[in-house]
Amino acid sequence: MNAKTEEITSVADIVKWIVIPLMVVSGIVAFYYFAEVVLLYRVIALVAVIGISVAIALTTNKGRSVWAFVLESKQELKRVVWPTRDEAVRTTLLVFLMVFIVGLLLWLLDMVLFWGVQQLMTQGVK
């Protein structure tokens, strides 16, 4: 068995994960079926169905763990030390310079190899 404990999925969670895609698909079908209704109302209804589906998903074990991950990611993002504008500009210019130099070297290598192959191919023809 793994060192991690495995999550036990309840029957209610399984039912919820079956209902969620059915709700979303039904909302999309209804969006196109009721084409004569004003577009704004259809969009509001579709957004509401998707919102309810997300709310239901967040009540499952997997949904709660995903939400906890999002919150932890948000906290971690606050701890990131972002570069200053000057550092970002310098790094970007350095990357552009290196790409240009490598491109130039590859172009020169291609030209030399092309010349060499051309010399080999025309050696017997005179």
Secondary structure, DSSP 8 states (H G I E B T S, - for coil): --SS------HHHHHHHHHHHHHHHHHHHHHHHTTTS-HHHHHHHHHHHHHHHHHHHTTSHHHHHHHHHHHHHHHHHHH-----HHHHHHHHHHHHHHHHHHHHHHHHHHHHHHHHHHHHHTSS--
